[in-house]
Amino acid sequence: MLFWAPFLAGIGLGGVTVALIAIGGVMRQRGTWATTMVAIA
């Protein structure tokens, strides 16, 4: 279980980040996807 905890936390936080960006309307700006993927990684 110790191995899966950070993996699941990363997936969850990444999903929350993308959802908040989509809700906030930031997706229309240039470079948003690239910046988001770098931040999540």
N, C-alpha and C positions, 0 to 999 in steps of 0.2 A: 504493500500500500504506500510505503514511503516514496517509491519511484513514481507512482501515478499522481500524487498530490500536486507537485509543481506543473506537471504536464496539463492536468485538468484546470488548474488555476490560470495558466497561460491561455488556454483555449477560451475559458470563460471571460477573462479580462479583455482579450482580443475581440471577442464577440460584442461585449458591452461597448468597447471603444468604437467599433464600426457602427453599431446601432446608434450611439449618441451623435456621431458625425452625420449619419444619414438623417436623423431627426432634426438636427440643427441646421440642415441645408448647406453644409460646407462642401458636399460632394460636387457641386457645380464649379468650384474653383480649380484652377489648373494645379496639378501636382499633388492634389490631396491624397490620391490612392498611393502614390509612391511614398510620400511622407508617412502615411499611416502604416504601410507595410514595413518600412524601416523601423518605425517606433515599436511596432509589435514584435518584430524579430529581435 
